[in-house]
Amino acid sequence: MRIASVVAVGGLALTAAACGEAPKDDNNAGSGGKKFSACMVTDVGGIDDKSFNASAWQGLKDAKAANDNIDIKFVASKAEADYEPNLTQYVNQKCDFILAVGGLMANATKKIAAANPKQEFGIVDANPGLDNIYPMQFDTAQAAFQAGYLAAGMTKSGKVATYGALPIPPVTIFMDGFVDGVAYFNTTKKKNVQALGWNKETQKGSFSNDFAKQDEGKKVSDALVAQGADIIMPVAGGSGLGTTAAAKASGGKYSTIWVDVDGCQSTPDCSAIITTVVKNIPGAVKEAVVKAAAGDKLPAKPGFVGTLANNGVSLAPYHDFDSKVPAELKAEIDKIKADIAAGTITVTSKAQPTK
């Protein structure tokens, strides 16, 4: 089945800069010798998506702040058909490092990298398996496991839920971890909290089939709320904003857990967001670019896999819910992090990145 070109986006209106036809240069460059050029190709969400692409761009900006001899620029893809020409134009411009954002760009990146074996590439959320592509992946199942345990500990109805945009690995890995966290809560507490929206065994569940349309996300979460869920974790980019906005408007009838970027920084719906399962994309991208600019070889094997142990994934602060999450539950969540990092608790998902 061919998957439409989509990306987990924050659902906010794109600015003109996000839709530019040509690469955008950052003109705040330092002086000195030859610049190290780091060039990014976004997926269709654009640079101002408040989520995935914005996180990667932040990583480039952080790298430039660390070393002002680094020049950064990006081009925004409007459709899947833009991936190859956008990557190719940066090869032709002799960029030192070309970053592709998102697992849906894996095939295009692999094709262009194979044709240009001396060119250094990086990619977020995929591992095409070529020596000149540095993969940055994230074991979000680990932090989502914490989120599932938290949701199970916070629910009043005894039912929590998750849903995705599309059944692809960067989405289902969150959902696997979430339902396993609920199951772990049930085992340790001898409870029977139900996790709606996803069956890990069958890999079947609820999907909005869109990463951008808020109405589609709201439809899915409305159905889950109708089944009794009072905490929902959308893994659906901008369509998930339909859920957080409706939760905010519900006056506390139900709450949400956000993903990727701290929802209290990236959405207007903080009052309805208990926490966020965070991917530290900026940190991974910054480290890769700074190392590459220093002349270090970026090894395709093992690449980078973000975990709880290396802070590549995490739970965001509880923000407005800080006083509502019991101290005992907070301590248990911290203990789970330590146990996962130590290997005492093993979190598994078919969608986990290879290490």
Solvent accessible surface area in square Angstrom, and as a share of the most:
residue,aa,sasa,rsa
1,M,206,0.92
2,R,192,0.70
3,I,56,0.28
4,A,66,0.51
5,S,27,0.17
6,V,25,0.14
7,V,9,0.05
8,A,20,0.16
9,V,14,0.08
10,G,2,0.02
11,G,23,0.22
12,L,60,0.30
13,A,93,0.72
14,L,77,0.38
15,T,70,0.41
16,A,93,0.72
17,A,41,0.32
18,A,2,0.01
19,C,52,0.31
20,G,29,0.28
21,E,140,0.63
22,A,70,0.54
23,P,29,0.18
24,K,100,0.42
25,D,83,0.43
26,D,40,0.21
27,N,139,0.71
28,N,124,0.64
29,A,44,0.34
30,G,17,0.16
31,S,107,0.69
32,G,66,0.63
33,G,59,0.57
34,K,165,0.70
35,K,49,0.21
36,F,31,0.13
37,S,24,0.15
38,A,0,0.00
39,C,0,0.00
40,M,0,0.00
41,V,0,0.00
42,T,0,0.00
43,D,0,0.00
44,V,36,0.21
45,G,6,0.05
46,G,1,0.01
47,I,10,0.05
48,D,44,0.23
49,D,1,0.00
50,K,96,0.40
51,S,6,0.04
52,F,9,0.04
53,N,0,0.00
54,A,27,0.21
55,S,7,0.05
56,A,0,0.00
57,W,30,0.11
58,Q,74,0.33
59,G,0,0.00
60,L,0,0.00
61,K,82,0.35
62,D,43,0.22
63,A,0,0.00
64,K,15,0.06
65,A,92,0.71
66,A,62,0.48
67,N,48,0.25
68,D,84,0.44
69,N,46,0.24
70,I,0,0.00
71,D,42,0.22
72,I,2,0.01
73,K,33,0.14
74,F,5,0.02
75,V,2,0.01
76,A,7,0.06
77,S,2,0.01
78,K,112,0.48
79,A,45,0.35
80,E,59,0.27
81,A,84,0.65
82,D,41,0.21
83,Y,5,0.02
84,E,59,0.26
85,P,76,0.48
86,N,14,0.07
87,L,0,0.00
88,T,50,0.29
89,Q,47,0.21
90,Y,0,0.00
91,V,25,0.14
92,N,109,0.56
93,Q,81,0.36
94,K,166,0.70
95,C,5,0.03
96,D,44,0.23
97,F,0,0.00
98,I,0,0.00
99,L,0,0.00
100,A,0,0.00
101,V,0,0.00
102,G,3,0.03
103,G,24,0.23
104,L,50,0.25
105,M,0,0.00
106,A,23,0.18
107,N,128,0.66
108,A,10,0.08
109,T,0,0.00
110,K,92,0.39
111,K,120,0.51
112,I,15,0.08
113,A,0,0.00
114,A,64,0.49
115,A,75,0.58
116,N,43,0.22
117,P,96,0.60
118,K,205,0.87
119,Q,22,0.10
120,E,43,0.19
121,F,0,0.00
122,G,0,0.00
123,I,0,0.00
124,V,0,0.00
125,D,18,0.09
126,A,11,0.08
127,N,62,0.32
128,P,18,0.11
129,G,51,0.49
130,L,44,0.22
131,D,111,0.58
132,N,21,0.11
133,I,2,0.01
134,Y,25,0.10
135,P,1,0.01
136,M,0,0.00
137,Q,22,0.10
138,F,6,0.03
139,D,1,0.00
140,T,0,0.00
141,A,0,0.00
142,Q,21,0.09
143,A,0,0.00
144,A,0,0.00
145,F,10,0.04
146,Q,6,0.02
147,A,0,0.00
148,G,0,0.00
149,Y,7,0.03
150,L,0,0.00
151,A,0,0.00
152,A,4,0.03
153,G,29,0.27
154,M,32,0.14
155,T,22,0.13
156,K,191,0.81
157,S,61,0.39
158,G,25,0.24
159,K,59,0.25
160,V,0,0.00
161,A,0,0.00
162,T,0,0.00
163,Y,0,0.00
164,G,0,0.00
165,A,0,0.00
166,L,25,0.12
167,P,71,0.45
168,I,16,0.08
169,P,81,0.51
170,P,36,0.23
171,V,4,0.03
172,T,9,0.05
173,I,6,0.03
174,F,3,0.01
175,M,0,0.00
176,D,0,0.00
177,G,0,0.00
178,F,0,0.00
179,V,16,0.09
180,D,34,0.18
181,G,0,0.00
182,V,3,0.02
183,A,51,0.39
184,Y,69,0.26
185,F,16,0.07
186,N,29,0.15
187,T,102,0.59
188,T,67,0.39
189,K,70,0.30
190,K,182,0.77
191,K,120,0.51
192,N,130,0.67
193,V,15,0.08
194,Q,84,0.37
195,A,32,0.25
196,L,27,0.13
197,G,15,0.15
198,W,16,0.06
199,N,71,0.37
200,K,42,0.18
201,E,145,0.65
202,T,77,0.45
203,Q,48,0.21
204,K,143,0.61
205,G,41,0.40
206,S,31,0.20
207,F,35,0.15
208,S,5,0.04
209,N,107,0.55
210,D,26,0.14
211,F,8,0.03
212,A,56,0.43
213,K,123,0.52
214,Q,70,0.31
215,D,100,0.52
216,E,54,0.24
217,G,0,0.00
218,K,84,0.36
219,K,127,0.54
220,V,23,0.13
221,S,0,0.00
222,D,58,0.30
223,A,51,0.40
224,L,3,0.02
225,V,22,0.13
226,A,90,0.70
227,Q,96,0.43
228,G,27,0.26
229,A,3,0.02
230,D,22,0.11
231,I,6,0.03
232,I,0,0.00
233,M,0,0.00
234,P,1,0.01
235,V,7,0.04
236,A,1,0.01
237,G,6,0.05
238,G,0,0.00
239,S,0,0.00
240,G,0,0.00
241,L,5,0.03
242,G,5,0.05
243,T,0,0.00
244,T,0,0.00
245,A,45,0.35
246,A,16,0.13
247,A,2,0.01
248,K,97,0.41
249,A,91,0.70
250,S,38,0.25
251,G,74,0.71
252,G,64,0.61
253,K,139,0.59
254,Y,13,0.05
255,S,16,0.11
256,T,0,0.00
257,I,0,0.00
258,W,9,0.03
259,V,8,0.04
260,D,7,0.04
261,V,32,0.19
262,D,12,0.06
263,G,0,0.00
264,C,30,0.18
265,Q,142,0.63
266,S,10,0.06
267,T,16,0.09
268,P,88,0.55
269,D,7,0.04
270,C,30,0.18
271,S,57,0.37
272,A,5,0.04
273,I,2,0.01
274,I,2,0.01
275,T,2,0.01
276,T,0,0.00
277,V,0,0.00
278,V,28,0.16
279,K,10,0.04
280,N,48,0.25
281,I,2,0.01
282,P,31,0.20
283,G,29,0.28
284,A,5,0.04
285,V,0,0.00
286,K,75,0.32
287,E,82,0.37
288,A,2,0.01
289,V,0,0.00
290,V,47,0.27
291,K,87,0.37
292,A,7,0.06
293,A,26,0.20
294,A,78,0.60
295,G,67,0.64
296,D,73,0.38
297,K,143,0.61
298,L,8,0.04
299,P,62,0.39
300,A,11,0.08
301,K,163,0.69
302,P,87,0.55
303,G,14,0.14
304,F,37,0.15
305,V,18,0.11
306,G,0,0.00
307,T,18,0.10
308,L,4,0.02
309,A,72,0.56
310,N,76,0.39
311,N,88,0.45
312,G,1,0.01
313,V,1,0.00
314,S,26,0.17
315,L,34,0.17
316,A,8,0.06
317,P,86,0.54
318,Y,30,0.11
319,H,69,0.31
320,D,75,0.39
321,F,16,0.07
322,D,72,0.37
323,S,109,0.70
324,K,118,0.50
325,V,5,0.03
326,P,71,0.44
327,A,82,0.63
328,E,116,0.52
329,L,11,0.05
330,K,50,0.21
331,A,60,0.47
332,E,35,0.16
333,I,3,0.02
334,D,95,0.49
335,K,121,0.51
336,I,6,0.03
337,K,79,0.33
338,A,56,0.44
339,D,20,0.11
340,I,11,0.05
341,A,48,0.37
342,A,81,0.62
343,G,49,0.47
344,T,103,0.60
345,I,20,0.10
346,T,108,0.63
347,V,12,0.07
348,T,74,0.43
349,S,13,0.09
350,K,166,0.70
351,A,19,0.15
352,Q,49,0.22
353,P,16,0.10
354,T,98,0.57
355,K,157,0.67
